[in-house]
Amino acid sequence: MQSRLLSLDVFRGITVMGMILVNNPGDWGHVYWPLLHAPWHGCTPTDLIFPFFLFIVGVSISYALDKAKYQPESHGEVIRKVIKRGLTLFGLGLFLSLYPKFDFATVRIPGVLQRIGIVFIVCSIIFLKTNLKTQIFIGLLVLVAYYILMNFVPVPGIGPANLEPTTNLGAWIDHNLLEGHLYKKTKVWDPEGPFSTIPALATGLLGVLAGSVLKSSESASAKIRKMCIVGGLCTLAGLALQGAFPINKALWTSTYVLFAGGLAMLGLALCYWVIDIKQWRGWTSPFLYFGVNAIIVFFLSGIIPRTLFLIKIQDGATTINAQQWLYQRLFTSWIADPYAASLAGALFFLLIWFFILRQMYRANIIVKV
């Protein structure tokens, strides 16, 4: 049985903290550019958060299912548990889409937790049923096939293959599969749509590869060397090939998988060296608090702001929601720069979660699905 990898929990915690900062600005109209997604092609630090999550899912799979992998007689039961957990994640994501209106007629079906659930199920089954070479082959096949489909297959009713937001093949598939149930801001395509979930599997498989390296019997230096080589090559390949297939989070392009996945592998290698090899752990506690309870943070950090929007407060002659009221009282009343005030609001929300999660960690309360 593999012991818990402290560096993975810390890396997950860093990613969760980044997610909270990105998703909870005080004012969406005033956000510093690193905390925003790229408008279309390109990549900002914010665009790395979701693929880092999927990469971490892959690493966790290789640890959690390592014993079961070599017990074929248990695969049926393990796969049932995997599917149950994946569907639970999907259901939680669907609940976030429904809350607070619960409008089933127009609910957005794709989403972040939904994609995590799907990637978890598929990558878990691949890990259980195949060896490492086959997993690498599947990942590469997915990336090549996605590149060919997106760049060379004509879009029915539209024309030649293209990578524009509303007319690419993925948007056409999303629209035809889930018309009326896509991202409200885009309507005819979805950044977490069904088609772009296919290359997201390769992001999860990169995490499985990293986990396989970390679980091996090789020396620590050999593990770090392998992860740095693979991570560096993936990152460089993503950058080198973006002329043929631009790095794009919304499309989850093959170059985006390589670039973001490579950076994730390099980041985990650094954490592994610092935390598990050098044993420099004095700074890790805050990140551990977030890392071991990632799902509860993600779920409730989506619920709480929406609940505050429902609460109306009379402010002079106008009526505003509780989130606006708190933001004005706590930040804009004394911070002149609207961008600084917006960041302060996000940091304050992060600080509240820090105290909550610290108490949960000390009480050994870990919420799993």
C-alpha positions in Angstrom: 0.0 0.0 0.0 1.4 3.4 -1.0 1.6 6.0 1.7 0.0 9.4 1.2 2.1 11.7 -1.0 2.4 14.9 1.0 3.7 16.8 -2.0 0.6 15.9 -4.0 -1.7 17.3 -1.2 0.3 20.5 -1.2 0.2 20.8 -5.0 -3.5 20.2 -4.9 -3.9 22.9 -2.1 -1.9 25.4 -4.2 -4.2 24.7 -7.1 -7.4 25.1 -5.0 -6.2 28.4 -3.5 -5.6 29.6 -7.1 -9.1 28.5 -8.0 -10.7 30.5 -5.1 -8.8 33.7 -6.1 -9.9 33.3 -9.7 -13.5 32.5 -9.0 -14.3 35.0 -6.3 -13.1 38.5 -7.1 -14.8 41.3 -5.3 -15.8 42.9 -8.6 -15.8 41.0 -11.9 -15.4 44.3 -13.8 -12.0 44.9 -12.2 -9.7 41.9 -12.2 -6.0 41.8 -12.9 -5.2 40.0 -16.1 -3.4 36.9 -14.5 -6.7 36.1 -12.8 -8.6 36.1 -16.0 -8.9 33.5 -18.8 -7.3 34.2 -22.1 -10.0 35.7 -24.4 -9.5 32.8 -26.9 -6.1 31.5 -28.0 -3.3 31.8 -25.5 -2.9 30.9 -21.9 -2.8 32.9 -18.6 -2.0 31.5 -15.1 -5.8 31.2 -14.6 -6.0 28.8 -17.6 -3.6 26.4 -15.8 -5.9 25.7 -12.8 -8.4 23.3 -14.4 -5.8 21.1 -16.2 -3.7 21.0 -13.0 -6.8 19.6 -11.3 -7.2 16.9 -13.9 -3.5 16.1 -13.8 -3.8 15.7 -10.0 -6.8 13.4 -10.5 -4.6 11.2 -12.7 -1.8 11.1 -10.1 -4.4 10.2 -7.4 -5.8 7.4 -9.6 -2.4 5.7 -9.9 -2.0 5.7 -6.1 -5.6 4.9 -5.1 -6.0 2.0 -7.5 -2.4 0.6 -7.4 -3.3 -2.4 -5.3 -6.5 -3.2 -7.1 -4.7 -3.1 -10.5 -2.9 -6.3 -9.7 -6.0 -8.1 -8.4 -8.1 -8.7 -11.6 -10.8 -10.5 -9.6 -11.5 -7.2 -7.8 -11.8 -5.0 -10.9 -15.6 -5.4 -11.2 -16.2 -4.1 -7.7 -13.6 -1.4 -8.0 -15.0 -0.1 -11.3 -18.5 0.1 -9.8 -17.1 2.2 -7.0 -15.2 4.4 -9.5 -18.4 4.9 -11.5 -20.4 5.8 -8.4 -17.8 8.3 -7.3 -17.5 9.8 -10.8 -21.3 10.1 -11.1 -21.4 11.7 -7.6 -19.0 14.4 -8.8 -21.1 14.9 -11.9 -24.2 15.2 -9.8 -22.6 17.8 -7.5 -21.6 19.8 -10.6 -25.1 19.6 -12.0 -26.4 20.8 -8.6 -24.1 23.8 -8.9 -25.6 24.5 -12.3 -29.1 24.2 -11.0 -28.7 26.3 -7.8 -30.5 28.5 -7.0 -33.2 28.6 -9.7 -33.4 24.8 -10.4 -34.5 25.5 -13.9 -34.3 22.0 -15.4 -35.4 23.2 -18.8 -32.3 25.3 -19.4 -29.8 23.9 -16.9 -26.2 23.8 -18.1 -25.2 20.1 -18.2 -21.4 20.3 -18.8 -19.2 21.8 -16.1 -16.0 21.6 -14.2 -17.0 18.9 -11.7 -18.9 17.0 -14.5 -15.7 16.9 -16.5 -13.6 15.8 -13.5 -16.1 13.0 -12.9 -15.9 11.8 -16.5 -12.1 11.9 -16.6 -11.9 10.1 -13.3 -14.1 7.2 -14.5 -12.4 6.8 -17.9 -8.9 7.2 -16.7 -9.5 4.8 -13.8 -10.7 2.1 -16.1 -7.8 2.7 -18.5 -5.4 2.5 -15.6 -6.9 -0.8 -14.3 -7.1 -2.5 -17.6 -3.9 -1.4 -19.4 -0.1 -1.1 -18.8 1.9 2.1 -18.9 2.9 1.8 -22.5 -0.7 1.4 -23.6 -1.8 4.4 -21.4 0.9 6.5 -23.1 -0.3 5.3 -26.6 -3.9 6.1 -25.8 -3.0 9.6 -24.6 -1.0 10.3 -27.8 -3.7 8.8 -30.0 -6.3 11.0 -28.4 -4.2 14.1 -29.0 -3.4 13.3 -32.6 -7.0 12.3 -33.4 -8.4 15.5 -31.8 -5.9 17.6 -33.8 -7.0 15.9 -37.1 -10.7 16.2 -36.3 -10.6 19.9 -35.3 -8.3 21.0 -38.1 -9.4 18.9 -41.1 -13.0 17.7 -40.8 -15.5 20.1 -42.4 -18.2 21.4 -40.0 -21.7 20.2 -41.2 -23.8 23.2 -42.4 -21.0 25.6 -41.8 -18.0 24.9 -44.0 -14.3 24.1 -43.7 -12.7 23.1 -40.4 -11.9 26.1 -38.2 -11.1 27.1 -34.7 -13.5 30.0 -34.2 -15.6 30.0 -31.1 -19.1 29.3 -32.5 -18.3 27.5 -35.8 -15.7 24.9 -34.9 -16.5 21.2 -34.9 -16.6 20.9 -31.2 -19.1 23.8 -31.0 -21.3 22.0 -33.6 -21.2 18.8 -31.7 -21.9 20.5 -28.3 -24.8 22.4 -29.8 -26.4 19.3 -31.5 -26.0 17.1 -28.4 -27.0 19.6 -25.7 -28.9 22.5 -27.3 -30.4 24.7 -24.6 -28.2 23.1 -21.9 -24.9 24.9 -22.6 -22.9 27.7 -21.0 -25.3 30.6 -20.7 -22.8 33.2 -21.9 -22.0 31.3 -25.1 -25.3 29.5 -25.7 -24.1 27.5 -28.8 -20.9 26.0 -27.4 -19.5 25.1 -24.0 -15.9 25.4 -22.6 -16.5 22.1 -20.8 -18.5 20.5 -23.6 -18.6 16.8 -24.5 -16.2 17.0 -27.4 -13.4 18.9 -25.7 -13.7 16.5 -22.8 -12.0 13.8 -25.0 -8.6 15.5 -25.1 -9.0 16.3 -21.4 -8.6 12.5 -20.8 -5.1 12.9 -22.0 -4.5 15.5 -19.3 -5.6 12.9 -16.7 -3.4 10.2 -18.3 -0.4 12.5 -18.0 -1.2 12.6 -14.3 -1.4 8.8 -14.3 2.1 8.7 -15.9 3.5 11.0 -13.2 2.0 8.8 -10.5 3.5 5.7 -12.1 6.9 7.4 -12.0 6.5 8.4 -8.4 5.4 5.0 -7.3 8.3 3.2 -9.0 11.2 1.7 -7.1 13.7 4.0 -8.7 15.7 6.4 -6.7 14.3 9.8 -5.9 16.7 11.5 -8.2 15.7 9.3 -11.1 12.1 10.0 -10.5 12.6 13.7 -10.5 14.8 13.5 -13.5 12.2 11.6 -15.5 9.4 14.0 -14.5 11.5 17.0 -15.4 12.4 15.5 -18.8 8.8 14.5 -19.6 7.3 17.7 -18.2 9.9 19.9 -20.0 9.4 18.1 -23.3 5.6 18.3 -23.1 5.8 22.0 -22.3 8.2 22.7 -25.2 6.1 20.6 -27.6 3.0 22.5 -26.7 4.8 25.8 -27.4 6.5 24.6 -30.5 3.3 23.2 -32.1 0.9 26.0 -31.3 1.4 27.4 -34.8 -0.4 24.4 -36.1 -2.9 24.0 -33.3 -3.1 27.1 -31.0 -3.0 26.7 -27.2 -6.6 27.2 -26.2 -8.3 26.2 -23.0 -11.9 26.5 -24.2 -11.2 24.0 -27.0 -8.8 22.0 -24.8 -6.5 21.8 -27.8 -3.8 19.1 -27.9 -1.1 21.8 -27.5 -2.9 23.1 -24.4 -2.8 19.5 -23.0 0.9 19.3 -23.6 1.7 22.8 -22.4 -0.4 22.8 -19.2 0.2 19.1 -18.4 4.0 19.6 -18.8 3.9 22.5 -16.4 1.8 20.5 -14.0 4.4 17.7 -14.1 7.2 20.1 -13.5 5.3 21.8 -10.6 4.7 18.4 -8.9 8.3 17.4 -9.4 9.4 20.6 -7.7 7.0 20.0 -4.8 8.2 16.4 -4.5 11.8 17.4 -4.4 11.2 20.2 -1.8 8.7 18.4 0.4 9.3 14.6 0.2 13.0 14.5 -0.6 14.5 17.6 1.1 11.8 17.5 3.9 11.4 21.3 3.8 7.8 21.2 5.2 7.5 24.1 7.6 5.6 26.2 5.0 3.2 23.5 3.8 0.4 23.5 6.4 -1.8 26.2 4.8 -1.7 24.4 1.5 -2.4 21.1 3.2 -5.6 22.5 4.7 -6.9 23.2 1.2 -5.4 20.2 -0.4 -7.1 17.5 1.7 -10.6 19.0 1.4 -10.5 20.2 -2.1 -14.0 19.0 -3.2 -15.8 20.7 -0.3 -14.0 23.9 -1.0 -14.8 23.9 -4.7 -18.5 23.0 -4.0 -19.2 25.5 -1.2 -17.2 28.3 -2.8 -19.7 28.1 -5.6 -22.7 27.9 -3.4 -21.9 30.7 -0.9 -21.6 33.6 -3.4 -24.8 32.5 -5.2 -26.6 32.4 -1.8 -25.3 35.9 -1.0 -26.7 37.1 -4.3 -30.2 36.0 -3.2 -30.1 38.1 0.0 -31.3 41.6 -0.8 -30.3 44.6 1.4 -31.7 48.1 1.3 -28.8 50.6 0.9 -30.2 54.1 0.9 -32.5 54.4 -2.2 -31.2 51.3 -3.9 -31.5 47.6 -3.2 -28.3 45.5 -3.6 -27.4 41.9 -2.8 -25.5 40.9 0.3 -22.3 40.2 -1.7 -22.2 43.8 -3.0 -23.1 45.2 0.4 -20.2 43.3 2.1 -17.8 44.3 -0.7 -18.7 47.9 -0.4 -18.5 48.0 3.4 -15.3 46.0 3.7 -13.2 47.1 0.7 -14.3 49.8 -1.7 -15.1 52.1 1.2 -11.4 52.5 1.9 -9.5 51.1 -1.0 -9.4 53.6 -3.9 -8.0 51.4 -6.6 -10.9 49.2 -7.8 -8.5 46.4 -9.0 -6.8 46.3 -5.6 -10.2 46.3 -3.9 -11.4 43.4 -6.1 -8.2 41.4 -5.3 -8.6 42.2 -1.6 -12.1 40.8 -1.7 -10.8 37.5 -3.2 -8.0 37.3 -0.6 -10.5 37.9 2.2 -12.7 35.0 0.9 -9.5 32.9 0.8 -8.7 33.8 4.3 -12.1 32.8 5.6 -11.6 29.4 4.0 -8.2 29.1 5.6 -9.6 29.4 9.1 -12.5 27.0 8.3 -10.2 24.4 6.7 -7.6 24.7 9.4 -10.1 23.7 12.0 -11.4 20.9 9.9 -7.8 19.6 9.4 -7.0 19.8 13.1 -10.2 17.9 13.8 -9.3 15.3 11.2 -12.4 16.1 9.2 -11.9 15.2 5.5 -14.9 15.2 3.2 -14.7 12.7 0.4 -17.2 11.7 -2.3 
